[in-house]
Amino acid sequence: MTTFIILPLLILAWAIFWVCQFVLLMAQQDDILPGRHDKVLWFIAFLLCPLLTPFAFLLFRKVRLGERTAN
């Protein structure tokens, strides 16, 4: 019984996280992403590997923003 409650909540939480990370990707300025086609490649990664890419992009943003604030 609790599986029917917990599983949809986990799926909903992951979907909200995925959408938030995707929106943050699309809102990034081009100077944040180092390569010419990085936004397109991240977009493809979000579509092809939706379970892992939001976490990878979250780590990328943390490292990238850390570099920008250190300079």
C-alpha positions as CSV (number, residue, x, y, z in Angstrom):
1,M,0.0,0.0,0.0
2,T,2.7,2.5,0.9
3,T,4.5,1.7,-2.4
4,F,1.5,3.1,-4.3
5,I,2.0,6.4,-2.3
6,I,5.8,6.6,-2.2
7,L,6.6,5.7,-5.8
8,P,4.4,8.4,-7.5
9,L,5.8,10.9,-5.1
10,L,9.4,9.9,-6.0
11,I,8.6,10.1,-9.7
12,L,6.9,13.5,-9.3
13,A,10.0,14.8,-7.3
14,W,12.3,13.5,-10.0
15,A,10.2,15.0,-12.8
16,I,10.2,18.4,-11.1
17,F,14.0,18.2,-10.6
18,W,14.5,17.2,-14.2
19,V,12.3,20.2,-15.5
20,C,14.1,22.6,-13.2
21,Q,17.5,21.5,-14.3
22,F,16.4,21.6,-18.0
23,V,15.0,25.2,-17.6
24,L,18.3,26.2,-15.9
25,L,20.2,24.8,-18.9
26,M,18.1,26.7,-21.4
27,A,18.5,29.9,-19.4
28,Q,22.3,29.7,-19.3
29,Q,24.2,32.4,-21.2
30,D,26.6,31.2,-23.8
31,D,29.7,32.4,-21.8
32,I,28.8,29.9,-19.0
33,L,29.2,27.0,-21.4
34,P,32.7,26.7,-22.7
35,G,32.1,25.1,-26.1
36,R,30.3,26.2,-29.1
37,H,27.8,23.4,-29.2
38,D,27.6,22.6,-25.4
39,K,23.9,23.7,-25.0
40,V,22.9,21.4,-27.9
41,L,24.9,18.5,-26.5
42,W,23.4,19.0,-23.0
43,F,19.9,19.1,-24.6
44,I,20.6,15.8,-26.4
45,A,22.0,14.3,-23.1
46,F,18.8,15.4,-21.3
47,L,16.7,13.6,-23.8
48,L,18.7,10.4,-24.2
49,C,19.7,9.9,-20.6
50,P,17.0,11.5,-18.5
51,L,17.8,9.7,-15.2
52,L,21.4,10.8,-14.9
53,T,21.8,14.0,-16.8
54,P,20.1,16.4,-14.4
55,F,22.5,15.3,-11.7
56,A,25.5,15.6,-14.0
57,F,24.3,19.1,-15.0
58,L,23.9,20.0,-11.3
59,L,27.5,19.0,-10.7
60,F,28.6,20.9,-13.8
61,R,26.9,24.1,-12.6
62,K,28.4,23.8,-9.1
63,V,31.9,23.4,-10.5
64,R,31.5,26.0,-13.2
65,L,30.0,28.6,-10.9
66,G,32.7,27.8,-8.4
67,E,35.4,28.6,-11.0
68,R,33.6,31.9,-12.0
69,T,33.4,33.1,-8.4
70,A,37.0,32.2,-7.6
71,N,38.3,34.4,-10.5
